């Protein structure tokens, strides 16, 4: 068979395997799908309240659309299967764009990485709303140079589903020469979305997903939570793990935790602004898109994960798009960072769902695996920033794929 055919066989096997793991692994890896997404969709259809319109919501308003789409496919074999089929279909569209005719070694490397990463990350990479944004982000990154308006529209739609693709949009505004086109596409999507929400009577809740984040505590899996987690593992009085029933997450408590919570959002803003400033300086000095965008986008995305008081395991899906693009452009240079990311994905699946009960009980081994994962993420952030600082100025970076 051709390389392209083998890639599609691997695509089918990996998606079938990960979908099945959602039904068979412990600790309800599909829990958000049938306990949260399905009820939200049913309530909206039944007229019992639309999240994001009638009340503040943890997600941007467009996140409800894929939930409603899965509800429309529920007749096939239930909501969970409908969700898996929807994610597989969206992935297939972006995967077809990525591999093209299967002749580019860089694109094939990106495709292999995506599939391996999804297999190692496990069901959390499919059964969360973040999974909807991944194919949109991959397609958007691939089209940034050739079709910047389409890319901007896709990334903006993804941002209004889950906020993280805003990092890719910011990197695009900095690195793409046709930045007004990027800004224009994002403004159009934002204006249409906001106008629709306001027209439906949800004007007071348009930015509810932003204001709601300020009230969150330190989530158990976030890197900053390691201090409190290890105090809980050691049995030190005053530090413990608890469940927040409003946000449906496990968080940590301990001495001065409120002060840490208060400083995390400003620290995240400063970190992102600093990385963006370095990228803007490189762009001003003439750095090419191929040299600048991959490390800049990866740095911004990793900052949103590492310097964050929220640390859900599905955040690891955010790494797929920037690393795939890095491999497409320069697979030799990006192979080590891709390998490290694969290791982080595997450690994440070991923590959740496989060892999550032990982690909630402050078990030593589970805490050690989680800490190792977070250290890998920190190392990746350092690598990305160093690579960003070293981006050549006023020099063309060799490109291995004509589309870039």
C-alpha positions as CSV (number, residue, x, y, z in Angstrom):
1,X,0.0,0.0,0.0
2,X,1.0,3.6,-0.4
3,X,2.2,5.8,2.4
4,X,-1.1,7.7,2.3
5,X,-3.1,4.4,2.6
6,X,-1.1,3.3,5.6
7,X,-1.7,6.6,7.3
8,X,-5.4,6.3,6.8
9,X,-5.4,2.7,8.2
10,X,-3.5,4.0,11.2
11,X,-6.0,6.9,11.6
12,X,-8.9,4.4,11.7
13,X,-7.1,2.0,14.1
14,X,-6.1,4.8,16.5
15,X,-9.5,6.5,16.6
16,X,-11.3,3.2,17.1
17,X,-8.9,2.2,19.9
18,X,-9.2,5.6,21.7
19,X,-13.0,5.6,21.3
20,X,-13.1,2.1,22.8
21,X,-10.8,3.1,25.7
22,X,-13.4,5.6,26.7
23,X,-15.8,2.8,27.5
24,X,-13.4,0.4,29.2
25,X,-10.9,2.5,31.2
26,X,-11.6,3.4,34.9
27,X,-12.6,6.8,36.4
28,X,-15.1,7.7,33.8
29,X,-13.0,9.2,31.0
30,X,-16.2,10.0,29.1
31,X,-17.8,11.5,32.2
32,X,-18.0,15.1,30.8
33,X,-19.7,13.9,27.7
34,X,-22.7,12.1,29.2
35,X,-22.8,13.9,32.6
36,X,-22.3,17.5,31.4
37,X,-22.5,18.0,27.6
38,X,-25.5,15.8,27.0
39,X,-27.7,17.5,29.7
40,X,-26.7,20.9,28.5
41,X,-27.7,20.0,24.9
42,X,-31.0,18.4,26.0
43,X,-31.9,21.4,28.1
44,X,-31.2,23.8,25.2
45,X,-33.4,21.7,22.8
46,X,-36.2,21.3,25.4
47,X,-36.2,25.0,26.2
48,X,-35.1,24.5,29.8
49,X,-32.3,27.2,29.5
50,X,-29.4,27.7,27.2
51,X,-26.0,27.9,28.9
52,X,-24.1,31.0,27.9
53,X,-27.4,32.8,27.0
54,X,-29.5,32.4,30.1
55,X,-26.6,32.1,32.5
56,X,-22.8,32.5,32.7
57,X,-21.0,29.5,31.3
58,X,-17.5,28.1,31.7
59,X,-17.1,27.9,27.9
60,X,-17.6,30.4,25.1
61,X,-21.0,30.2,23.5
62,X,-20.0,28.4,20.3
63,X,-19.1,25.4,22.5
64,X,-22.7,24.5,22.6
65,X,-22.9,23.8,18.8
66,X,-20.8,20.5,18.8
67,X,-22.8,19.4,21.8
68,X,-26.0,20.0,19.9
69,X,-24.6,18.3,16.8
70,X,-23.8,15.2,18.9
71,X,-27.3,15.2,20.3
72,X,-28.6,15.2,16.7
73,X,-26.5,12.0,16.1
74,X,-27.6,10.3,19.3
75,X,-30.0,8.1,17.4
76,X,-27.0,6.1,16.0
77,X,-26.0,4.4,19.2
78,X,-26.3,6.9,22.1
79,X,-24.6,10.2,22.9
80,X,-21.2,8.9,23.7
81,X,-20.9,7.1,20.3
82,X,-22.3,10.1,18.6
83,X,-19.6,12.3,20.2
84,X,-16.8,9.9,19.2
85,X,-18.1,9.8,15.6
86,X,-18.3,13.6,15.4
87,X,-14.7,14.0,16.7
88,X,-13.5,11.3,14.3
89,X,-15.2,13.0,11.4
90,X,-13.7,16.4,12.2
91,X,-10.2,14.9,12.7
92,X,-10.6,13.1,9.3
93,X,-11.2,16.4,7.5
94,X,-8.1,18.0,9.1
95,X,-6.0,14.8,8.6
96,X,-6.9,14.8,4.9
97,X,-5.7,18.4,4.6
98,X,-2.5,17.6,6.5
99,X,-1.4,14.5,4.5
100,X,-2.6,15.7,1.1
101,X,-1.4,13.2,-1.4
102,X,1.0,11.6,1.0
103,X,4.2,12.7,-0.8
104,X,5.5,15.2,1.8
105,X,7.8,13.6,4.4
106,X,7.2,16.6,6.7
107,X,3.4,16.3,6.5
108,X,3.6,12.5,7.0
109,X,5.8,13.1,10.1
110,X,3.1,15.5,11.4
111,X,0.4,13.0,10.8
112,X,2.3,10.2,12.5
113,X,2.9,12.4,15.5
114,X,-0.8,13.4,15.7
115,X,-1.9,9.7,15.7
116,X,0.8,8.6,18.2
117,X,0.0,11.5,20.5
118,X,-3.7,10.7,20.5
119,X,-3.0,7.1,21.2
120,X,-0.7,7.9,24.1
121,X,-3.0,10.6,25.5
122,X,-5.9,8.2,25.5
123,X,-9.7,8.9,25.8
124,X,-9.3,12.3,27.4
125,X,-8.0,13.4,23.9
126,X,-11.4,12.5,22.4
127,X,-14.1,12.9,25.0
128,X,-13.7,16.6,25.9
129,X,-14.8,19.8,24.2
130,X,-11.1,20.5,23.5
131,X,-11.1,17.7,20.9
132,X,-13.4,19.7,18.7
133,X,-10.9,22.6,18.6
134,X,-7.8,20.4,17.6
135,X,-8.7,19.8,13.9
136,X,-9.9,23.4,13.6
137,X,-6.5,24.5,14.9
138,X,-4.5,22.1,12.7
139,X,-6.3,23.2,9.6
140,X,-6.0,26.9,10.6
141,X,-2.3,26.6,11.1
142,X,-1.8,24.9,7.8
143,X,-3.7,27.6,5.9
144,X,-2.2,30.6,7.6
145,X,0.1,31.5,4.7
146,X,-1.9,30.3,1.7
147,X,-5.4,31.2,2.9
148,X,-5.1,33.5,5.9
149,X,-8.7,34.6,5.9
150,X,-10.0,31.0,6.1
151,X,-7.3,30.2,8.7
152,X,-8.4,33.2,10.8
153,X,-12.1,32.2,10.6
154,X,-11.3,28.7,11.7
155,X,-9.0,29.8,14.6
156,X,-11.6,32.3,15.7
157,X,-14.4,29.8,15.7
158,X,-12.1,27.4,17.7
159,X,-11.5,30.2,20.2
160,X,-15.2,30.8,20.7
161,X,-15.5,27.0,21.5
162,X,-12.5,26.9,23.9
163,X,-10.3,29.9,24.5
164,X,-6.9,28.4,24.0
165,X,-6.7,28.9,20.2
166,X,-6.5,32.6,20.9
167,X,-2.8,31.9,21.4
168,X,-2.5,30.7,17.8
169,X,-4.4,33.7,16.6
170,X,-2.0,36.0,18.6
171,X,1.0,34.2,17.1
172,X,-0.5,34.5,13.6
173,X,-1.1,38.3,14.0
174,X,2.6,38.6,14.9
175,X,4.2,36.2,12.4
176,X,1.9,36.4,9.3
177,X,2.6,39.3,7.0
178,X,-1.1,39.7,6.1
179,X,-1.9,40.4,9.7
180,X,-4.9,42.7,8.9
181,X,-6.5,39.7,7.2
182,X,-6.0,37.6,10.3
183,X,-7.4,40.4,12.5
184,X,-10.3,40.9,10.2
185,X,-11.4,37.3,10.2
186,X,-11.2,37.1,14.0
187,X,-13.2,40.3,14.3
188,X,-16.0,39.0,12.0
189,X,-16.4,35.8,13.9
190,X,-16.4,37.6,17.2
191,X,-18.9,40.3,16.1
192,X,-21.3,37.7,14.6
193,X,-21.1,35.5,17.7
194,X,-21.5,38.4,20.1
195,X,-24.4,39.9,18.1
196,X,-26.2,36.5,18.0
197,X,-25.8,36.0,21.8
198,X,-27.1,39.6,22.4
199,X,-30.0,39.1,20.0
200,X,-31.0,35.9,21.9
201,X,-31.1,37.9,25.1
202,X,-27.7,36.8,26.5
203,X,-25.9,40.2,26.5
204,X,-25.1,40.0,30.2
205,X,-23.4,36.6,29.7
206,X,-21.3,37.2,26.5
207,X,-18.0,37.2,28.5
208,X,-19.2,35.0,31.3
209,X,-16.5,32.4,30.4
210,X,-13.8,35.1,31.1
211,X,-15.1,36.4,34.4
212,X,-15.8,32.9,35.7
213,X,-12.1,32.0,35.5
214,X,-11.1,34.5,38.2
215,X,-13.1,32.6,40.8
216,X,-11.3,29.3,40.2
217,X,-9.0,27.8,42.8
218,X,-5.8,25.7,42.2
219,X,-6.7,22.6,40.2
220,X,-5.0,19.4,41.3
221,X,-3.2,18.7,38.1
222,X,-1.8,22.3,37.5
223,X,2.0,22.6,37.9
224,X,1.6,25.3,40.5
225,X,-0.4,22.9,42.7
226,X,2.6,20.6,43.2
227,X,3.6,22.3,46.5
228,X,0.2,21.6,48.0
229,X,-0.1,18.2,46.5
230,X,3.2,17.0,48.0
231,X,2.2,18.4,51.4
232,X,-1.0,16.3,51.1
233,X,1.1,13.3,50.2
234,X,3.3,13.9,53.2
235,X,0.2,14.1,55.4
236,X,1.0,17.7,56.5
237,X,-1.9,19.2,58.3
238,X,-3.8,21.9,56.5
239,X,-3.1,20.7,53.0
240,X,-5.6,18.5,51.2
241,X,-7.4,17.7,48.0
242,X,-11.1,18.6,47.7
243,X,-13.9,18.6,45.1
244,X,-15.4,21.9,43.9
245,X,-19.0,21.0,43.1
246,X,-19.6,24.3,41.2
247,X,-16.7,23.9,38.8
248,X,-16.7,20.0,38.8
249,X,-13.0,19.8,39.5
250,X,-10.6,18.6,42.2
251,X,-8.6,21.4,43.7
252,X,-5.9,21.7,46.4
253,X,-5.9,23.7,49.6
254,X,-3.2,24.8,52.0
255,X,-1.3,27.7,53.6
256,X,-1.5,31.0,51.6
257,X,-3.4,29.3,48.8
258,X,-5.6,32.4,48.3
259,X,-2.6,34.5,47.7
260,X,-1.3,32.1,45.1
261,X,-4.6,32.0,43.4
262,X,-4.7,35.8,43.3
263,X,-1.3,36.1,41.7
264,X,-1.6,33.3,39.0
265,X,-3.8,35.2,36.5
266,X,-1.6,38.4,36.5
267,X,1.5,36.1,36.2
268,X,-0.1,34.3,33.2
269,X,-0.9,37.6,31.5
270,X,2.7,38.9,32.1
271,X,4.2,35.6,30.8
272,X,2.1,35.6,27.6
273,X,2.7,39.3,27.0
274,X,6.5,38.8,27.4
275,X,6.5,35.9,24.9
276,X,4.4,37.9,22.5
277,X,6.8,40.8,22.8
278,X,9.8,38.7,21.9
279,X,7.8,37.4,18.9
280,X,6.9,40.9,17.8
281,X,10.5,42.0,18.1
282,X,11.6,39.1,15.9
283,X,8.9,39.8,13.4
284,X,9.9,43.5,13.3
285,X,13.5,42.4,12.6
286,X,12.3,40.4,9.6
287,X,12.0,36.9,10.9
288,X,10.1,34.6,8.4
289,X,6.8,32.9,9.2
290,X,8.4,29.5,8.9
291,X,11.0,30.3,11.5
292,X,8.9,32.4,13.9
293,X,5.4,31.0,14.0
294,X,6.0,27.4,15.3
295,X,8.1,28.3,18.3
296,X,6.0,31.4,19.1
297,X,2.7,29.5,18.9
298,X,4.1,26.6,21.0
299,X,5.5,29.0,23.6
300,X,2.2,30.8,24.0
301,X,0.2,27.5,24.2
302,X,2.6,26.1,26.7
303,X,2.5,29.2,28.8
304,X,-1.3,28.8,29.0
305,X,-0.8,25.3,30.4
306,X,2.3,25.7,32.6
307,X,1.5,29.2,34.1
308,X,-2.1,28.4,34.9
309,X,-4.0,27.6,38.0
310,X,-6.2,25.3,36.0
311,X,-4.6,22.1,34.8
312,X,-7.1,19.7,33.2
313,X,-5.5,16.7,31.4
314,X,-7.2,17.5,28.2
315,X,-5.1,20.7,28.0
316,X,-2.4,18.4,26.5
317,X,-4.4,18.3,23.2
318,X,-3.4,22.0,22.7
319,X,0.1,20.9,21.8
320,X,-0.9,19.0,18.7
321,X,-1.4,21.9,16.3
322,X,1.9,23.8,16.9
323,X,4.0,20.7,17.0
324,X,2.4,19.3,13.8
325,X,3.2,22.5,12.0
326,X,6.7,22.5,13.4
327,X,7.2,18.9,12.0
328,X,5.7,19.9,8.6
329,X,8.2,22.8,8.3
330,X,11.3,21.3,9.8
331,X,10.9,17.8,11.1
332,X,14.6,17.3,12.0
333,X,14.7,20.2,14.4
334,X,11.2,19.4,15.8
335,X,11.7,15.7,16.3
336,X,13.1,16.0,19.8
337,X,10.3,18.2,21.1
338,X,7.7,16.0,19.5
339,X,9.3,13.0,21.3
340,X,9.1,14.8,24.6
341,X,5.5,15.8,24.0
342,X,4.7,12.1,23.3
343,X,6.2,11.3,26.7
344,X,4.1,14.0,28.4
345,X,1.0,12.5,26.7
346,X,1.7,9.0,28.0
347,X,2.4,10.3,31.5
348,X,-0.9,12.2,31.4
349,X,-2.9,9.0,30.5
350,X,-1.2,7.2,33.3
351,X,-2.4,9.8,35.7
352,X,-5.8,10.1,34.2
353,X,-7.7,7.9,33.9
354,X,-5.5,5.0,35.0
355,X,-4.1,6.3,38.4
356,X,-6.6,9.0,39.2
357,X,-8.1,7.3,42.3
358,X,-4.6,7.0,43.7
359,X,-3.9,10.7,43.0
360,X,-7.1,11.8,44.7
361,X,-6.0,9.8,47.7
362,X,-2.6,11.7,47.6
363,X,-0.7,8.5,46.7
364,X,3.0,8.9,46.3
365,X,3.4,7.1,42.9
366,X,0.5,8.9,41.2
367,X,1.8,12.3,42.5
368,X,5.3,11.4,41.2
369,X,4.0,10.6,37.7
370,X,2.0,13.8,37.6
371,X,5.0,15.8,38.8
372,X,7.2,14.2,36.1
373,X,4.6,15.1,33.5
374,X,4.6,18.7,34.7
375,X,8.4,18.9,34.6
376,X,8.3,17.7,31.0
377,X,5.8,20.5,30.2
378,X,8.1,23.0,31.9
379,X,11.1,21.7,29.9
380,X,9.1,22.0,26.7
381,X,8.2,25.6,27.6
382,X,11.9,26.4,28.2
383,X,12.8,24.8,24.9
384,X,10.2,26.7,23.0
385,X,11.2,30.0,24.5
386,X,14.9,29.4,23.8
387,X,14.1,28.4,20.2
388,X,12.0,31.6,19.9
389,X,14.8,33.8,21.2
390,X,17.2,32.1,18.7
391,X,14.9,32.7,15.7
392,X,17.1,34.2,12.9
393,X,16.4,37.8,12.0
394,X,16.4,39.1,8.4
395,X,17.1,35.6,7.2
396,X,15.0,33.0,5.5
397,X,14.5,29.7,7.3
398,X,14.7,26.6,5.1
399,X,11.3,25.3,4.3
400,X,10.7,21.7,3.4
401,X,7.1,22.0,2.2
402,X,6.1,24.4,-0.6
403,X,2.8,25.2,1.0
404,X,4.7,27.1,3.7
